[in-house]
Amino acid sequence: MNRRTTPVAIALTATAALLLSACGSGDDGGSKDTDKIAGADQDAGKPKKSAEPSGAPAADKPDGVDVSLPKDMNLVFDWNKPNDKDEAAAMDDAANFFRAIYRGVDKRTTKDAAVSAYATGDGLHYAQVQINEWLKGGWTATGTLRHYRASTRSTANGNSVEVAFCADSGKYFGKEIKTGKVLKTKPSIKDFDHYKLIMTKLPTGNGLWQASKVFVETEAGQCR
């Protein structure tokens, strides 16, 4: 995230250490790497149940949860789904996790149902910290935030999926709520971030995956 205009990359969860790993090979397909995924405890018990999705499913309500955003908050996910059904579902909900964060920014709350639906544990803490930074700054967001070069891999037990991808915030800016001023900046390496999300299957949900850990590399040269 562009640190000069938006705070999302400024405050990371205390347990989400900076992960200096390269993006995928550029192939958007999922890999069935059996190595243990960093941050995913393959012997962990079932995650705690989050708020139940509510409302009728619609185009902007996956899992019955409203993740719709204002037209000027354009989150683009320029990636292909993997063939594996679970990895594809985890990738979809990784996108919904970010939609939930910016919905919280737009609604000016950390308690929106989408946040608790698509995040748990450290992932929930991460989302709340990011939203609060926007709120404290008196900002909302505007423009286009592009996510690309996605890759996936599962743990051996199939309960967790790592979703890794790049993000380009070069056309996504903070906007002062009081004045409406858009805080534009010149393009730079600060526009590029690399994310690794550990998505965990919710046992009580119907195919719902939640971000349980978030690892971020800012100024990610490999994403240029």
Secondary structure, DSSP 8 states (H G I E B T S, - for coil): --TTT--TTT---TT----------S--S-B---S--TT--TT-----------S--BTTBGGG------TTEEEEEE----SSHHHHHHHHHHHHHHHHHHHHHHHT-S--HHHHHHB-HHHHHHHHHHHHHHHHHTEEEEEEEEEEEEEEEE-TTSSEEEEEEEEEEEEEEEEETTT--EE-----GGGEEEEEEEEEE-TTSSS-EEEEEEEEEES-GGG-
